[in-house]
């Protein structure tokens, strides 16, 4: 089955690559490395992947803190809000303020420091299914660890040599490492996660501040 393309935001290069990940970008970013021994689960890796996909596809909303490490090794951190389907709001506060918003159709990238706002129309299937769809067809090993699980996934003829997912006991995503075939790595971790905190739909209708330079279609799609 042909692997779907996804949009992935890399703050260092300021483009989205349509060969990588996450709903609304998405949005979302570093997993804990495996420093301790792990115990294999009684379920198979394939079963663990399906549990993870089911958990994420049922997710209606999510809030928390994100730490994102780009291809160049720069780490960005901030808060995020997600609302199904396909709506993401990320406000990076470190190393500089930057706001990413998508309503599933349009992406806004606003930099208060430079007073610029990029506007990018998204392909209809660019964020379809998010990370749950991305790992469809992958197989691997699941191991129990730290009140949750680690899933190490591989897939023939994939754009990634390996995907490592960190999930909690309910298979809710806590972080991920994406190892590209050229050896580069993109990773993110989520903390202070809540599935019940209020998320207002109006948050994703981004209003561009006055006096801001608008850059249309600033992102490279490849």
VOKOL-472646 format. One line per field, with one value per residue (C-alpha): x, y, z. Coordinates in Angstrom, 2 decimals, m for minus. Layout:
N
c1	(X, ...) .
c2	(Y, ...) .
c3	(Z, ...) .
END
This chain:
222
c1	(0.00, 1.35, 2.35, 0.44, 2.21, 1.94, 2.92, 5.75, 6.87, 10.57, 11.09, 14.76, 14.10, 10.64, 9.02, 6.62, 7.73, 4.90, 6.82, 6.56, 4.03, 1.26, m2.18, m2.06, 0.93, 0.26, 2.15, 3.04, 8.49, 12.23, 11.47, 13.30, 16.01, 15.91, 18.26, 16.84, 15.96, 12.42, 9.99, 8.30, 4.53, 2.22, 0.70, 2.46, 3.87, 1.09, m1.56, 0.12, 0.12, m3.60, m4.31, m2.33, m4.11, m7.52, m6.70, m5.52, m8.38, m10.90, m9.22, m11.50, m9.18, m5.78, m3.74, m0.29, 3.33, 5.41, 9.18, 10.26, 13.73, 14.25, 16.40, 19.25, 19.09, 17.48, 14.89, 11.70, 9.18, 5.74, 2.10, m0.35, m4.07, m5.68, m9.32, m10.62, m10.69, m7.44, m7.27, m4.00, m2.72, 0.93, 2.56, 6.32, 7.91, 11.51, 13.93, 11.61, 7.89, 6.15, 2.54, 1.32, m2.39, m4.35, m8.07, m7.36, m7.59, m5.26, m2.01, m0.85, 2.72, 3.00, 6.24, 5.62, 9.34, 9.57, 5.93, 5.42, 2.67, 2.86, m0.38, m0.40, m3.37, m3.20, m3.96, m7.22, m5.46, m2.37, m3.39, m5.81, m5.60, m2.55, 0.04, m2.49, m2.69, 1.05, 1.92, m0.65, 1.15, 4.10, 5.12, 7.60, 8.22, 6.29, 7.88, 6.45, 8.19, 7.60, 3.81, 3.48, 4.94, 7.60, 6.81, 9.71, 8.29, 9.62, 8.13, 9.61, 10.16, 9.26, 10.62, 11.69, 14.22, 12.50, 9.75, 9.85, 6.65, 6.28, 2.73, 1.06, m0.87, m3.91, m1.75, m2.05, 0.94, 3.66, 6.40, 8.01, 11.32, 11.34, 14.56, 14.81, 16.57, 19.35, 20.17, 18.55, 16.15, 13.07, 11.57, 9.07, 7.72, 4.44, 3.93, 1.24, m1.27, m5.01, m7.87, m10.52, m9.29, m11.47, m10.49, m12.48, m13.12, m12.66, m8.98, m8.32, m9.83, m6.61, m6.91, m3.82, m2.74, m2.70, 0.56, 1.89, 3.62, 1.76, 3.67, 1.45, 2.38, 5.79, 6.32, 8.10, 6.03, 8.13) .
c2	(0.00, 3.39, 5.46, 8.71, 12.04, 14.28, 17.79, 18.29, 21.65, 22.30, 25.68, 25.87, 25.81, 27.42, 25.03, 22.15, 18.94, 16.90, 13.70, 13.57, 13.85, 15.14, 16.37, 20.12, 19.81, 19.96, 20.64, 19.42, 17.84, 14.43, 10.93, 9.48, 7.20, 3.60, 3.86, 0.94, m2.61, m3.15, m6.02, m7.33, m7.10, m10.05, m8.46, m8.27, m5.13, m5.16, m5.31, m2.42, m0.33, m0.94, 0.01, 3.22, 4.05, 3.43, 5.62, 8.54, 8.30, 8.50, 11.57, 14.61, 17.17, 17.44, 20.15, 20.27, 21.30, 20.35, 20.14, 19.81, 19.05, 19.91, 18.25, 20.62, 19.75, 23.00, 22.49, 24.54, 24.45, 25.84, 24.98, 23.32, 22.70, 20.17, 19.82, 17.12, 17.05, 18.63, 21.80, 22.68, 25.73, 25.84, 28.78, 28.37, 30.46, 29.26, 30.14, 32.82, 33.39, 31.90, 30.89, 28.11, 27.71, 25.50, 24.94, 21.91, 23.92, 26.89, 27.18, 30.45, 30.95, 34.19, 35.62, 38.59, 39.38, 39.91, 41.03, 38.57, 36.05, 33.23, 31.86, 28.42, 26.56, 22.87, 19.95, 18.22, 15.03, 16.72, 16.12, 13.24, 10.79, 12.41, 10.21, 7.39, 7.15, 7.63, 4.44, 2.31, m0.65, m0.45, m3.43, m3.78, m4.50, m3.23, m3.05, m2.00, 0.92, 3.65, 3.26, 3.09, 1.50, 2.00, 0.97, 0.54, 0.42, m0.35, m0.63, m1.74, 1.04, 3.71, 7.24, 6.40, 3.78, 3.61, 5.28, 5.08, 5.98, 6.60, 6.12, 5.97, 3.04, 3.94, 4.21, 8.01, 9.58, 11.05, 11.50, 10.23, 9.88, 9.77, 8.47, 9.41, 7.17, 9.73, 9.46, 12.69, 12.69, 14.71, 14.23, 15.67, 15.02, 15.99, 16.73, 18.08, 16.43, 16.84, 15.35, 17.25, 20.86, 23.34, 24.02, 26.76, 26.32, 30.07, 29.67, 28.15, 31.06, 33.03, 36.79, 38.41, 41.43, 44.84, 46.11, 42.62, 41.72, 38.86, 36.20, 34.00, 30.34, 30.68, 26.99, 24.58, 21.48, 18.52) .
c3	(0.00, m0.94, 2.04, 2.51, 2.54, 5.55, 6.45, 8.91, 10.25, 10.72, 12.46, 11.44, 7.72, 7.84, 5.44, 5.59, 3.97, 2.53, 3.16, 6.86, 9.71, 11.96, 11.91, 11.71, 11.19, 12.09, 15.12, 17.19, 18.09, 22.45, 23.58, 26.58, 25.27, 26.37, 29.35, 31.26, 30.42, 29.15, 29.45, 26.31, 26.29, 26.14, 23.02, 19.69, 18.14, 15.53, 18.25, 20.06, 16.86, 16.39, 20.01, 19.50, 16.24, 17.79, 20.79, 18.67, 16.16, 19.01, 20.48, 20.46, 22.05, 23.65, 25.37, 26.89, 26.49, 23.46, 23.05, 19.43, 18.10, 14.44, 11.78, 12.67, 16.37, 17.56, 20.30, 20.48, 23.31, 23.96, 24.55, 22.18, 21.78, 19.47, 18.47, 16.14, 13.26, 12.16, 14.26, 16.00, 17.85, 18.94, 20.68, 20.88, 23.62, 23.36, 21.86, 20.41, 20.20, 17.19, 16.69, 14.39, 13.79, 11.43, 11.06, 8.88, 5.66, 6.17, 8.08, 9.65, 10.89, 12.84, 14.19, 16.51, 16.55, 12.80, 12.40, 9.57, 8.99, 6.47, 5.05, 3.44, 2.02, 2.89, 0.63, 1.46, 2.59, 4.03, 7.63, 7.12, 10.00, 11.56, 13.19, 13.54, 9.75, 9.36, 11.25, 9.40, 7.86, 10.24, 12.36, 15.17, 18.83, 21.85, 25.29, 28.65, 30.29, 32.91, 33.27, 29.52, 26.42, 23.79, 20.21, 17.79, 14.27, 10.82, 7.35, 4.03, 1.48, 4.00, 4.20, 7.76, 8.76, 12.15, 14.17, 17.97, 19.82, 23.53, 24.83, 28.23, 29.68, 27.54, 24.38, 24.28, 22.54, 24.78, 22.20, 19.02, 17.22, 13.41, 11.89, 8.22, 5.74, 5.33, 9.05, 10.20, 13.14, 14.05, 17.49, 19.93, 23.40, 25.03, 28.73, 31.07, 28.76, 29.28, 27.29, 29.27, 29.34, 27.46, 23.86, 22.17, 18.42, 17.88, 18.80, 15.37, 13.43, 13.45, 13.08, 11.60, 13.67, 12.02, 10.60, 9.90, 6.64, 4.95, 3.03, 0.88, 0.34, 2.02, 2.58, 0.32, m0.35, m1.39) .
END
